[in-house]
Amino acid sequence: MARPLLKWAGGKRQLLPTLRDYYPVQYRRYIEPFFGSGAVFFDLYASGRLSDRQAWLVDDNADLVGCYRMLMLRTDDVIAELRKLAAGHQRRGSDFYYLVRDRRFNRLRRRSTTYTPALAAMLIYLNRTGFNGLFRLNKSGDFNVPAGRYVNPRILDETHLAQVATALRSPGVTLHHGSFDDALGQAGAGDFVYCDPPYAPLSRTASFAHYTAKGFGPIDQRRLQRGLIDAANRGAQVVLSNSSSPDIERLYSTPEALRAGLRIERVMARRAINSRADSRGFITELVITNVPQRRQSPMLRSSLKAVRLPRRA
């Protein structure tokens, strides 16, 4: 059964039991403008909800899209390259990680205009062995995530890699490098749109926007709001995940958002990426949607027994 290829900041595997309550029953095309780890796509694929439907997967991270494309088109070559990297890591550990990161991956990225199987394998390797699976670039455009503290990371899983490649090669699936504006601009009646953007920070010192190359600030959040409202007004069924930031609540409580049929639902999610282990745990997040909720998920019900969700005036 296909599951996400990469660990990705903000990945939605933990939230899937809740998000499934908002999957529409009827739609012809699935659009994901912030593909990332693709947790929702792989969940829809594994459950058969994409059978005889199209899927348009979009992300503005060129490395991410390049890696997926190489795995799709040259699966055996990527696996062969990753096998070498796994052997090197087993011999040298974190020393090998920094060798690959600084002397191979970043150098080859600077020279190459297109992704190669070697680059794809190195990105998968760095993702599996780097700190918290982060993707982060410095001001020079180089990948600079430090090595993670893993005793025995699972770097090579040939069966899983083949399953991911098969899912991405499925009829009707299109992978596109581009902006979320492009995807939302073409969404309308018959489409199911799921957006998982970089979350709005809950405070000035708690931003998740920096794992994208360009960042994702308030102006981008407003562009996204406008695009979702327009898509909903054209008949698209939309679902958005975001933080419980007051700014996000205000954006989706406007008269325009309400007229488009959007509503805010509060859900519980597990915070998985934090430099401090004691800061990981359940937090309140928002789901903004015009899709009727079919039922309350077991995850949400059990969470509500232990945590009372705050309500804002």
BAFI-3210 file (N, C-alpha, C; in Angstrom, 3 decimals, decimal comma, padded with zeros to 6 digits):
// residues 313
n [1|2|3|4|5|6|7|8|9|10|11|12|13|14|15|16|17|18|19|20|21|22|23|24|25|26|27|28|29|30|31|32|33|34|35|36|37|38|39|40|41|42|43|44|45|46|47|48|49|50|51|52|53|54|55|56|57|58|59|60|61|62|63|64|65|66|67|68|69|70|71|72|73|74|75|76|77|78|79|80|81|82|83|84|85|86|87|88|89|90|91|92|93|94|95|96|97|98|99|100|101|102|103|104|105|106|107|108|109|110|111|112|113|114|115|116|117|118|119|120|121|122|123|124|125|126|127|128|129|130|131|132|133|134|135|136|137|138|139|140|141|142|143|144|145|146|147|148|149|150|151|152|153|154|155|156|157|158|159|160|161|162|163|164|165|166|167|168|169|170|171|172|173|174|175|176|177|178|179|180|181|182|183|184|185|186|187|188|189|190|191|192|193|194|195|196|197|198|199|200|201|202|203|204|205|206|207|208|209|210|211|212|213|214|215|216|217|218|219|220|221|222|223|224|225|226|227|228|229|230|231|232|233|234|235|236|237|238|239|240|241|242|243|244|245|246|247|248|249|250|251|252|253|254|255|256|257|258|259|260|261|262|263|264|265|266|267|268|269|270|271|272|273|274|275|276|277|278|279|280|281|282|283|284|285|286|287|288|289|290|291|292|293|294|295|296|297|298|299|300|301|302|303|304|305|306|307|308|309|310|311|312|313]
n.u [000,847|000,659|002,417|003,450|006,469|008,480|009,569|008,130|008,014|005,172|003,699|000,803|000,076|-000,595|-002,955|-004,771|-006,981|-008,894|-009,105|-010,217|-012,917|-013,775|-013,463|-014,942|-017,732|-018,460|-016,604|-014,629|-011,980|-008,958|-007,143|-004,092|-002,499|-000,258|001,848|003,959|004,619|002,537|000,547|-002,296|-002,966|-001,767|-003,268|-005,861|-005,386|-004,631|-006,994|-008,659|-010,074|-009,319|-009,731|-010,440|-010,395|-008,968|-005,847|-004,185|-001,145|000,687|003,558|005,776|008,379|011,234|013,138|011,749|009,703|011,335|012,608|010,430|009,672|011,906|011,846|009,439|009,972|012,457|012,801|014,330|016,943|017,094|016,760|019,065|021,082|020,410|020,867|023,652|024,159|022,981|024,668|027,051|026,348|025,960|028,553|029,883|028,230|027,195|029,326|029,412|026,956|027,352|029,322|027,903|025,873|027,271|029,429|028,490|025,554|024,756|026,659|026,135|023,506|023,905|025,155|023,460|020,733|018,493|016,834|018,399|018,709|020,656|020,630|017,984|018,073|019,919|018,477|016,388|017,910|019,107|016,807|015,873|017,835|018,496|017,999|014,937|013,726|013,658|013,424|015,482|016,831|019,739|020,712|022,254|021,136|021,741|021,237|020,949|020,419|021,144|022,653|020,568|019,783|019,857|019,722|019,516|018,595|016,024|016,920|016,797|014,102|012,966|010,541|008,650|009,505|008,979|006,198|005,407|006,292|004,633|002,108|002,354|002,635|000,165|-002,746|-004,083|-002,855|-001,053|001,954|003,203|005,404|005,010|003,150|000,792|-001,206|-001,614|-002,769|-005,113|-006,403|-007,500|-009,346|-012,628|-016,109|-016,757|-014,263|-012,098|-010,327|-007,469|-005,645|-002,569|-000,840|002,295|002,100|000,470|002,232|001,877|002,944|005,359|007,811|007,501|007,496|006,623|007,218|009,733|010,736|010,297|011,645|011,218|009,799|006,679|004,442|002,211|001,072|001,059|-000,686|-003,036|-003,337|-003,785|-006,211|-007,915|-007,765|-008,884|-011,491|-012,417|-012,245|-014,102|-016,410|-016,659|-017,556|-015,933|-015,040|-013,565|-010,851|-008,928|-006,036|-004,732|-002,959|-004,187|-004,051|-004,946|-004,953|-005,527|-008,066|-009,445|-009,136|-010,740|-013,209|-014,419|-016,959|-016,895|-015,723|-017,624|-019,869|-019,014|-019,422|-017,606|-016,435|-015,155|-013,563|-012,573|-009,909|-008,016|-004,532|-001,422|001,574|004,441|006,976|009,425|012,028|012,305|011,546|009,654|007,858|006,266|003,105|-000,498|-002,235|-004,413|-005,754|-006,896|-009,462|-010,579|-013,369|-015,802|-017,073|-019,460|-019,212|-018,995|-018,933|-017,869|-014,512|-012,821|-010,345|-010,598|-012,753|-011,665|-009,623|-010,992|-011,995|-009,908|-008,942|-010,116|-011,383|-010,408|-012,526|-012,934|-013,837]
n.v [-001,194|002,171|004,811|008,038|009,188|010,812|012,287|015,244|018,652|019,588|017,522|015,412|012,898|012,234|013,586|012,446|010,655|012,522|014,274|012,619|012,685|014,811|014,307|014,589|012,825|012,719|013,604|014,639|015,278|015,461|017,945|019,053|021,659|022,157|019,975|018,552|016,061|014,584|013,208|013,099|012,598|010,016|008,633|008,818|007,448|004,866|004,032|003,702|005,862|007,390|006,041|005,903|008,642|011,909|013,306|016,113|017,183|019,534|021,528|024,071|023,560|022,807|020,785|018,800|018,090|017,294|015,070|013,296|012,940|011,653|009,267|008,253|007,917|006,665|004,443|002,103|003,029|005,078|003,563|001,981|003,907|004,813|002,564|002,446|004,730|004,031|001,980|003,408|005,096|003,262|002,459|004,857|006,699|009,800|011,311|010,556|011,543|014,380|014,566|013,735|015,684|018,214|017,983|016,553|016,554|019,377|020,531|019,232|020,056|022,768|022,662|021,266|021,527|020,048|017,419|014,376|010,744|010,290|012,676|012,563|010,238|011,084|013,161|011,706|010,112|012,103|013,119|010,947|010,691|013,172|015,944|015,656|015,255|017,592|020,052|022,506|025,536|027,598|031,133|031,159|029,261|026,622|023,345|022,886|021,366|019,822|016,649|014,010|012,377|009,349|005,930|003,599|004,276|003,714|003,563|002,482|001,137|-000,880|-001,962|-000,089|002,216|001,390|001,147|003,822|004,954|003,578|004,538|007,260|007,025|006,326|006,153|009,247|010,773|013,704|015,389|018,468|021,219|024,197|027,174|027,601|029,293|028,841|026,290|026,601|028,515|027,109|025,466|024,194|023,423|020,028|019,463|018,434|020,008|020,030|021,836|022,313|024,459|026,112|026,670|029,422|031,315|030,832|032,567|035,262|034,070|031,490|030,160|028,218|028,747|028,812|026,496|026,438|027,527|030,217|031,215|031,862|034,089|036,538|037,909|035,895|034,105|035,562|035,670|032,971|032,642|034,213|032,814|030,336|031,099|032,015|029,610|028,041|029,503|028,953|026,426|024,381|021,831|022,402|021,984|023,083|023,004|024,550|026,574|027,507|030,230|033,607|035,335|033,670|032,794|035,221|035,738|033,760|034,255|036,324|038,278|037,600|035,035|033,611|033,884|032,304|029,857|028,785|027,424|027,305|024,741|023,318|021,237|018,557|018,075|016,328|017,786|017,317|018,196|019,720|021,372|020,718|017,887|017,795|019,662|018,644|017,384|017,282|019,819|022,598|022,844|024,235|023,409|024,496|024,637|023,827|021,489|019,196|017,765|014,350|012,651|012,479|012,008|009,147|009,853|012,577|012,523|011,072|012,783|015,039|014,247|014,533|017,084|020,338|022,235|025,521|028,380|031,159|034,583]
n.w [000,000|-000,926|000,634|001,911|000,323|001,413|004,523|005,643|006,503|008,247|007,179|006,629|007,722|010,376|010,692|009,026|009,809|010,646|008,441|006,519|007,007|005,583|002,923|-000,191|-001,634|-004,319|-007,102|-009,904|-010,416|-008,604|-006,924|-005,722|-004,529|-002,928|-002,800|-001,386|000,978|000,089|001,529|001,646|-001,040|-001,402|000,455|-000,612|-002,992|-002,060|-000,892|-003,014|-003,915|-006,030|-008,314|-011,730|-011,837|-012,254|-011,139|-010,092|-009,205|-007,567|-006,886|-005,678|-005,125|-006,638|-006,283|-004,912|-006,779|-008,902|-007,786|-007,381|-010,062|-011,192|-009,749|-010,695|-013,470|-013,739|-012,001|-011,238|-011,544|-009,639|-007,315|-007,435|-007,090|-004,531|-003,063|-002,986|-001,451|000,969|001,773|002,094|004,218|006,234|006,714|007,467|008,740|010,173|009,183|006,525|005,728|005,741|003,816|001,514|001,483|001,258|-000,594|-002,705|-003,229|-003,023|-004,735|-007,196|-007,605|-008,142|-010,601|-012,306|-014,522|-014,696|-012,879|-011,791|-011,560|-009,587|-008,061|-007,134|-005,551|-003,633|-002,396|-001,215|000,512|002,198|003,306|004,788|006,708|007,716|010,035|011,528|009,060|007,578|004,928|003,930|002,775|002,559|002,363|000,106|-001,411|-000,908|000,380|003,804|006,092|009,185|010,164|011,350|014,505|014,358|015,062|013,476|010,657|008,216|005,159|002,580|001,020|-001,060|-001,945|-001,046|-002,465|-005,088|-004,943|-004,515|-006,927|-008,711|-007,946|-008,646|-011,360|-012,198|-014,343|-015,324|-013,369|-012,834|-012,439|-011,454|-011,632|-010,134|-009,156|-006,439|-007,208|-009,941|-009,949|-008,361|-009,877|-011,969|-010,889|-010,432|-010,847|-010,115|-009,143|-006,490|-004,086|-002,147|000,173|001,688|002,954|003,951|007,374|009,015|011,416|014,945|016,693|016,715|016,839|016,112|013,446|010,623|008,046|006,918|005,775|003,128|-000,001|-000,673|001,424|003,145|003,633|005,218|002,982|001,069|002,294|002,118|-000,666|-001,127|000,266|-001,324|-003,750|-002,988|-002,280|-004,763|-006,236|-004,834|-005,344|-008,018|-007,946|-006,953|-004,602|-001,610|000,685|003,333|005,333|008,230|010,676|013,941|014,017|014,826|012,638|010,455|011,132|010,926|008,176|006,997|007,972|006,775|005,064|002,313|002,315|003,771|002,122|000,033|001,050|002,813|005,882|009,237|010,906|013,991|014,878|016,377|016,303|016,026|016,910|015,205|014,440|016,087|017,770|020,396|022,221|024,256|023,476|021,604|020,689|021,133|019,420|018,639|015,427|012,284|009,997|006,997|004,984|002,414|002,249|003,356|006,584|007,141|009,381|012,807|013,483|014,980|016,071|016,634|018,433|020,611|021,308|022,141|024,551|026,271|025,918|025,995|023,478|022,663|022,280|020,208|020,563]
ca.u [000,000|001,494|002,405|004,346|007,875|009,373|009,144|008,028|007,491|003,743|003,035|-000,524|-000,273|-001,246|-004,285|-005,609|-008,281|-009,814|-009,317|-011,077|-014,304|-014,084|-013,321|-016,266|-018,079|-018,500|-015,720|-013,986|-010,546|-008,355|-006,081|-003,334|-001,577|000,937|001,921|004,779|004,739|001,427|-000,136|-003,704|-002,996|-001,499|-004,401|-006,936|-004,981|-004,653|-008,376|-009,408|-010,889|-008,858|-010,014|-011,162|-010,389|-007,699|-005,195|-003,207|-000,301|001,472|004,386|006,740|009,715|011,764|013,822|010,718|009,083|012,365|012,798|009,277|009,690|012,932|011,367|008,416|010,462|013,677|012,704|015,447|018,175|017,060|016,980|020,476|021,865|020,108|021,513|025,049|024,154|022,677|025,890|027,998|025,910|026,178|029,977|030,478|027,274|026,983|030,403|028,993|025,848|027,870|030,003|026,877|025,190|028,078|030,344|027,816|024,205|024,729|027,470|025,435|022,344|024,347|025,570|022,433|019,488|017,408|017,114|018,936|018,493|021,596|020,101|016,774|018,484|020,544|017,438|015,721|018,862|019,219|015,521|015,748|018,893|018,667|017,253|013,472|013,247|013,415|014,048|015,751|017,914|020,283|020,581|022,953|020,367|022,248|020,575|021,821|019,873|022,151|022,352|019,709|020,344|019,169|020,595|019,500|017,541|015,680|017,225|016,388|012,939|012,692|009,112|007,970|009,857|008,237|004,781|005,255|006,430|003,427|001,018|002,559|002,485|-001,206|-003,465|-004,787|-002,056|-000,123|002,809|003,534|006,168|004,392|002,619|-000,564|-002,138|-001,925|-003,686|-006,406|-007,036|-008,175|-010,273|-014,027|-017,102|-016,254|-012,931|-011,848|-009,053|-006,945|-004,498|-001,805|000,247|003,038|001,150|000,673|002,805|001,049|003,613|006,420|008,999|007,121|007,084|006,952|007,311|011,095|011,196|010,161|012,751|010,866|008,993|005,241|004,039|000,818|000,587|000,777|-001,905|-004,180|-003,491|-004,403|-007,616|-008,637|-007,855|-009,838|-012,833|-012,779|-012,472|-015,379|-017,489|-016,800|-018,141|-014,987|-015,123|-012,237|-010,461|-007,661|-005,503|-003,864|-002,856|-005,289|-003,653|-006,039|-004,939|-006,216|-009,492|-010,006|-009,189|-011,814|-014,470|-014,863|-018,217|-016,631|-015,515|-018,903|-020,741|-018,524|-019,783|-016,515|-016,615|-013,966|-013,711|-011,415|-009,542|-006,793|-003,473|-000,184|002,731|005,507|008,278|009,809|013,383|012,194|010,606|008,550|006,925|005,446|001,884|-001,712|-002,543|-005,590|-005,556|-008,133|-009,840|-011,513|-013,941|-017,217|-017,539|-020,144|-018,537|-019,854|-018,997|-016,762|-013,521|-012,441|-009,212|-011,094|-013,572|-010,816|-008,857|-011,870|-012,202|-008,791|-008,594|-011,237|-010,971|-010,759|-013,363|-012,613|-015,015]
ca.v [000,000|003,356|005,830|009,098|008,862|011,642|013,044|016,630|019,544|019,806|016,381|015,220|011,517|012,173|014,211|011,762|010,187|013,655|014,810|011,708|013,079|015,919|013,895|014,523|011,538|012,879|014,564|014,071|015,536|015,852|018,924|019,339|022,728|022,114|018,522|018,154|014,611|013,959|012,242|012,957|011,908|008,591|008,067|008,668|006,392|003,564|003,658|003,550|007,048|008,046|005,175|006,546|010,081|012,576|013,941|017,122|017,380|020,737|022,073|025,027|023,118|022,113|019,562|017,819|017,620|016,577|013,763|012,459|012,605|010,639|007,988|007,796|007,586|005,849|003,838|001,199|003,814|005,743|002,534|001,592|004,982|004,854|001,400|002,847|005,687|003,301|001,272|004,402|005,570|002,186|002,423|006,098|007,459|011,231|011,836|010,327|012,474|015,707|014,410|013,723|016,983|019,369|017,768|015,903|017,053|020,816|020,817|018,761|020,935|024,022|022,438|020,607|022,260|019,083|016,410|013,096|009,700|010,470|013,743|012,071|009,310|011,852|013,862|010,707|009,755|013,220|013,216|009,843|010,734|014,527|016,317|015,740|015,197|018,946|020,557|023,911|026,115|028,841|032,278|030,839|028,252|025,290|022,550|023,012|020,661|018,967|015,220|013,624|011,422|008,082|004,778|002,707|004,778|002,855|004,390|001,812|000,249|-001,007|-002,188|001,196|003,086|000,915|001,480|005,262|005,172|003,062|005,474|008,489|006,704|005,885|006,932|010,421|011,532|014,660|016,070|019,757|022,201|025,495|027,843|027,235|030,142|028,174|025,174|027,107|029,271|026,209|024,609|024,576|022,369|018,677|019,318|018,375|020,689|020,013|022,730|022,208|025,431|026,386|027,210|030,743|031,140|031,173|033,698|035,798|033,222|030,099|030,119|027,049|029,173|028,861|025,312|026,666|028,337|031,631|031,606|031,938|035,074|036,999|038,220|034,607|033,564|036,289|035,174|031,650|032,834|034,716|031,716|029,336|031,666|031,997|028,219|027,615|030,175|028,286|025,103|023,393|021,417|022,745|021,705|023,718|022,841|025,643|026,732|028,236|031,633|034,572|035,889|032,731|032,863|036,441|035,604|032,872|034,689|037,520|038,078|036,915|033,617|033,034|033,775|031,186|028,614|028,278|027,450|026,939|023,643|023,138|019,831|018,325|017,468|016,117|018,531|016,320|018,803|020,758|021,087|020,166|016,764|018,040|020,614|017,935|016,880|017,709|021,244|022,917|023,335|024,596|022,916|025,429|023,819|023,928|020,111|018,757|016,733|013,175|012,086|012,895|010,939|008,607|010,604|013,827|012,223|010,706|013,953|015,970|013,795|014,963|018,483|021,195|023,157|026,917|029,102|032,581|035,455]
ca.w [000,000|-001,040|001,679|001,454|000,094|002,208|005,694|005,175|007,543|008,068|006,557|007,220|008,059|011,682|010,636|008,034|010,304|010,683|007,092|005,747|007,202|004,669|001,531|-000,834|-002,249|-005,772|-007,763|-011,095|-010,405|-007,340|-007,116|-004,503|-004,929|-002,086|-002,754|-000,240|001,128|-000,625|002,404|001,267|-002,339|-001,223|001,177|-001,594|-003,930|-001,387|-000,580|-004,260|-004,190|-007,259|-009,457|-012,832|-011,635|-012,496|-009,996|-010,497|-008,039|-007,864|-005,816|-006,209|-004,760|-007,807|-005,848|-004,593|-008,018|-009,651|-007,153|-007,717|-011,487|-011,433|-009,225|-011,630|-014,804|-013,707|-010,674|-010,958|-011,418|-008,333|-006,298|-007,488|-006,470|-003,105|-002,451|-002,714|-000,360|002,204|002,163|002,591|005,533|007,199|007,033|007,985|009,534|009,934|008,326|005,147|005,481|005,392|002,531|000,463|001,469|000,866|-001,717|-003,831|-003,505|-003,306|-005,938|-008,385|-007,790|-008,758|-011,987|-013,112|-014,806|-014,520|-011,866|-012,243|-010,550|-008,476|-007,216|-006,472|-004,495|-002,554|-001,649|-000,368|001,572|003,137|003,995|005,743|007,721|008,204|011,229|011,436|007,686|007,071|003,704|004,202|001,982|003,092|001,467|-001,144|-002,125|-000,612|001,403|004,981|007,253|009,815|010,294|012,461|015,465|014,141|015,310|012,312|009,764|007,079|003,993|001,344|001,079|-002,494|-002,163|-000,870|-003,591|-006,261|-004,741|-004,752|-008,367|-009,355|-007,672|-009,415|-012,791|-012,454|-015,352|-014,834|-012,409|-013,431|-011,475|-012,075|-010,859|-010,344|-007,976|-006,061|-007,948|-011,206|-009,700|-007,902|-010,951|-012,896|-010,148|-010,549|-010,615|-010,327|-008,571|-005,052|-003,861|-000,784|000,320|002,927|002,799|005,179|008,336|009,601|012,752|016,098|017,319|015,862|016,920|015,831|012,047|009,809|006,647|006,429|005,084|001,699|-000,491|-000,729|002,563|002,896|004,621|005,235|001,630|000,422|002,910|001,540|-002,044|-001,027|000,635|-002,498|-004,708|-002,503|-002,397|-006,185|-006,640|-004,237|-006,080|-009,322|-007,727|-006,434|-003,200|-001,125|002,064|003,670|006,685|008,638|012,113|014,571|014,139|014,681|011,276|009,572|011,481|010,347|006,724|006,557|008,575|006,061|004,327|001,043|002,593|004,190|000,939|-000,776|001,717|003,631|007,318|009,997|011,856|014,859|015,028|017,126|015,504|016,777|016,419|015,076|014,192|017,026|018,231|021,739|022,242|025,174|022,871|020,638|021,314|020,460|019,363|017,846|014,068|011,600|008,672|006,349|003,921|002,050|002,123|004,583|007,347|007,184|010,729|013,648|013,466|016,290|016,604|017,200|019,604|021,736|021,706|022,834|025,920|027,103|025,689|025,652|022,432|022,969|021,325|020,137|020,501]
c.u [000,882|001,303|003,404|005,799|008,767|008,728|009,158|007,421|006,021|003,025|001,791|-000,887|-001,017|-002,679|-005,240|-006,938|-009,324|-010,127|-010,238|-012,553|-014,738|-013,814|-014,712|-016,492|-017,984|-017,516|-015,050|-012,465|-010,112|-007,197|-005,412|-002,257|-000,305|001,245|002,754|004,960|003,606|000,625|-001,588|-003,826|-002,799|-002,623|-005,585|-006,630|-005,130|-006,068|-009,251|-010,238|-010,414|-009,087|-010,884|-011,298|-009,013|-007,156|-004,116|-002,445|000,707|002,314|005,408|008,171|010,264|012,472|012,819|010,118|010,086|012,608|011,657|009,320|010,726|012,489|010,295|009,021|011,654|013,808|013,928|016,746|018,231|017,345|018,448|021,358|021,641|020,743|022,969|025,116|023,880|023,913|026,929|027,633|026,148|027,636|030,422|029,508|027,187|028,103|030,032|027,855|026,379|028,665|029,004|026,222|026,028|028,889|029,697|026,492|024,207|025,535|026,741|024,193|022,736|024,644|024,446|021,221|018,277|017,820|017,586|018,586|019,418|021,106|018,865|017,128|019,118|019,504|016,700|016,623|018,954|017,929|015,394|016,747|019,125|017,752|015,774|012,931|012,989|014,027|014,217|016,945|018,425|020,176|021,286|022,239|020,837|021,420|021,466|021,267|020,954|021,709|021,447|020,390|019,571|020,152|020,677|018,402|017,293|015,796|016,659|015,246|012,441|011,212|008,337|008,257|009,087|006,753|004,519|005,327|005,186|002,254|001,141|002,426|001,055|-001,861|-004,211|-004,003|-001,064|000,634|003,356|004,338|005,593|003,825|001,198|-001,600|-002,575|-002,972|-005,069|-007,139|-007,803|-009,174|-011,693|-014,940|-016,527|-014,891|-012,983|-010,441|-008,664|-005,677|-003,860|-000,609|001,139|002,127|001,503|001,210|001,829|001,644|004,733|007,655|008,710|006,610|007,532|007,230|008,696|011,558|010,915|011,255|012,450|010,141|007,527|004,651|002,585|000,260|000,228|-000,487|-003,144|-004,412|-004,183|-005,876|-008,442|-008,815|-008,844|-011,270|-013,297|-013,078|-013,796|-016,551|-017,687|-017,304|-017,200|-015,298|-013,725|-012,070|-009,083|-007,292|-004,635|-003,812|-004,074|-004,908|-004,861|-006,109|-005,694|-007,708|-010,145|-010,151|-010,407|-013,126|-015,013|-016,198|-018,016|-016,455|-016,826|-019,853|-020,312|-018,820|-018,687|-016,854|-015,330|-014,320|-012,432|-011,171|-008,280|-005,783|-002,240|000,939|003,910|006,879|008,495|011,186|013,378|011,134|009,428|007,558|006,066|004,237|000,687|-001,880|-003,807|-005,171|-006,916|-008,265|-010,880|-012,057|-015,363|-017,817|-018,244|-019,352|-019,477|-020,006|-017,823|-015,781|-013,218|-011,295|-009,680|-011,909|-012,710|-010,017|-009,714|-012,134|-011,120|-008,513|-009,845|-010,762|-011,367|-011,634|-013,026|-013,886|-015,224]
c.v [001,244|004,269|006,902|008,646|009,549|012,096|014,512|017,493|019,832|018,660|015,958|013,781|011,426|012,690|013,473|011,254|011,296|014,159|013,922|012,059|014,157|015,552|013,867|013,166|011,627|013,960|013,857|014,217|015,975|016,799|019,184|020,378|022,822|020,641|018,022|016,657|013,866|012,989|012,026|012,256|010,409|007,909|007,842|007,527|005,017|003,088|003,508|004,758|007,833|007,171|005,906|008,052|010,631|013,138|014,876|017,537|018,475|021,118|023,014|024,701|022,258|020,823|018,454|017,226|016,830|015,191|012,820|012,021|011,538|009,276|007,403|007,189|006,627|005,192|002,988|001,965|004,539|004,738|002,116|002,645|005,025|003,674|001,719|003,795|004,998|002,551|002,240|004,901|004,508|002,134|003,661|007,003|008,923|011,858|011,683|011,273|013,831|015,675|014,477|015,099|018,074|019,160|017,090|016,588|018,537|021,175|020,406|019,608|022,239|023,837|021,941|021,504|021,349|018,054|015,119|012,030|009,847|011,556|013,278|011,142|010,058|012,615|012,898|010,322|010,853|013,389|012,145|009,962|012,128|014,829|016,499|015,706|016,560|019,151|022,054|024,362|027,377|029,956|032,060|029,778|026,831|024,629|022,518|022,350|019,773|017,507|014,973|012,615|010,117|006,936|003,893|003,154|003,825|003,681|003,774|000,848|000,117|-001,209|-000,879|002,137|002,686|001,246|002,961|005,559|004,710|004,012|006,729|008,265|006,315|006,746|008,096|011,266|012,414|015,369|017,326|020,626|023,578|026,042|027,380|028,074|029,477|027,087|025,669|027,850|028,413|025,287|025,128|023,398|021,005|018,426|019,245|018,916|020,552|020,850|022,545|023,150|025,455|027,131|028,637|030,556|031,554|032,323|034,147|034,925|031,768|029,970|028,839|027,452|029,009|027,569|025,395|027,617|029,825|032,119|031,704|032,824|035,484|037,323|036,938|033,971|034,268|035,885|033,818|031,767|033,270|033,605|030,654|029,836|031,622|030,581|027,705|028,246|029,576|026,853|024,042|023,067|021,547|022,376|022,315|023,379|024,047|025,702|027,478|029,687|032,556|035,182|034,982|032,734|034,100|036,321|034,808|033,116|035,930|037,249|037,328|035,419|032,936|032,889|032,627|029,835|028,037|028,402|026,966|025,824|023,546|021,640|019,755|017,623|017,312|016,914|017,580|016,935|019,942|020,389|020,476|019,067|017,036|019,063|019,964|017,351|017,404|019,224|021,420|023,408|023,622|023,832|023,888|024,727|024,244|022,536|019,717|017,655|015,551|012,610|012,639|011,750|010,430|009,382|011,879|013,561|011,907|011,893|014,905|015,537|014,344|016,447|019,246|022,221|024,580|027,504|030,582|033,386|035,916]
c.w [000,000|000,157|001,246|001,322|001,126|003,507|005,282|006,264|007,267|007,393|007,329|007,570|009,388|011,644|009,696|008,596|010,385|009,285|006,268|005,892|006,216|003,205|000,900|-001,484|-003,763|-006,219|-008,941|-011,066|-009,013|-007,630|-005,770|-004,832|-004,093|-001,833|-001,579|-000,154|000,440|000,212|001,995|-000,080|-002,151|-000,445|000,242|-002,557|-003,286|-001,112|-001,821|-004,638|-005,415|-008,489|-010,471|-012,624|-011,974|-011,192|-010,520|-009,250|-008,343|-006,643|-006,431|-005,803|-005,892|-007,437|-005,587|-005,865|-008,848|-009,100|-007,506|-009,184|-011,794|-010,917|-010,132|-012,880|-014,804|-012,337|-010,343|-010,765|-010,074|-007,222|-006,268|-006,827|-004,956|-002,375|-002,103|-001,513|000,983|002,701|002,723|003,976|006,590|007,632|007,816|008,744|009,170|009,112|006,854|004,773|005,018|004,087|001,383|000,354|000,828|-000,406|-002,910|-004,163|-003,876|-004,548|-007,207|-008,660|-008,477|-010,234|-012,887|-013,309|-014,686|-013,479|-012,527|-011,203|-009,352|-007,527|-006,456|-005,323|-003,329|-001,740|-000,729|000,800|002,630|003,943|005,086|006,903|008,293|009,379|010,923|010,008|007,069|005,698|003,908|003,379|002,658|002,050|000,136|-001,967|-001,888|000,495|002,638|006,237|007,868|009,878|011,490|013,366|015,379|014,329|014,075|011,349|008,601|005,808|002,721|001,623|-000,357|-002,779|-002,063|-002,037|-004,846|-006,146|-005,000|-006,239|-009,112|-009,158|-008,531|-010,925|-013,154|-013,526|-014,721|-013,856|-013,155|-012,323|-012,135|-011,118|-011,151|-009,050|-007,686|-006,805|-009,251|-011,004|-009,298|-009,001|-011,927|-012,196|-010,265|-010,274|-010,964|-009,730|-007,047|-004,836|-002,398|-000,724|001,693|002,831|004,035|006,152|008,764|011,019|013,844|016,897|016,397|015,847|016,566|014,415|011,384|008,362|006,074|005,780|003,596|001,252|-000,409|000,520|002,163|003,968|004,515|003,859|000,894|000,999|002,348|000,088|-002,040|-000,679|-000,560|-003,540|-004,295|-002,609|-003,848|-006,665|-006,088|-004,970|-007,469|-009,167|-007,214|-004,980|-002,605|000,340|002,264|005,103|006,999|010,162|012,648|014,844|014,011|013,279|010,307|009,882|010,877|008,834|006,265|007,296|007,891|005,376|003,018|001,257|002,982|003,012|000,033|-000,133|002,592|005,119|007,981|010,977|012,676|015,051|015,871|016,234|016,375|016,126|016,407|014,931|015,162|017,544|019,628|021,762|023,154|024,648|021,796|021,346|020,565|020,553|018,530|016,472|013,459|010,292|008,147|005,114|003,589|001,855|003,422|005,275|007,510|008,586|011,520|013,764|014,863|016,918|017,278|018,456|020,819|022,222|022,515|024,273|026,843|027,008|025,326|024,635|022,777|021,898|021,382|020,014|019,083]
res [m|a|r|p|l|l|k|w|a|g|g|k|r|q|l|l|p|t|l|r|d|y|y|p|v|q|y|r|r|y|i|e|p|f|f|g|s|g|a|v|f|f|d|l|y|a|s|g|r|l|s|d|r|q|a|w|l|v|d|d|n|a|d|l|v|g|c|y|r|m|l|m|l|r|t|d|d|v|i|a|e|l|r|k|l|a|a|g|h|q|r|r|g|s|d|f|y|y|l|v|r|d|r|r|f|n|r|l|r|r|r|s|t|t|y|t|p|a|l|a|a|m|l|i|y|l|n|r|t|g|f|n|g|l|f|r|l|n|k|s|g|d|f|n|v|p|a|g|r|y|v|n|p|r|i|l|d|e|t|h|l|a|q|v|a|t|a|l|r|s|p|g|v|t|l|h|h|g|s|f|d|d|a|l|g|q|a|g|a|g|d|f|v|y|c|d|p|p|y|a|p|l|s|r|t|a|s|f|a|h|y|t|a|k|g|f|g|p|i|d|q|r|r|l|q|r|g|l|i|d|a|a|n|r|g|a|q|v|v|l|s|n|s|s|s|p|d|i|e|r|l|y|s|t|p|e|a|l|r|a|g|l|r|i|e|r|v|m|a|r|r|a|i|n|s|r|a|d|s|r|g|f|i|t|e|l|v|i|t|n|v|p|q|r|r|q|s|p|m|l|r|s|s|l|k|a|v|r|l|p|r|r|a]
***
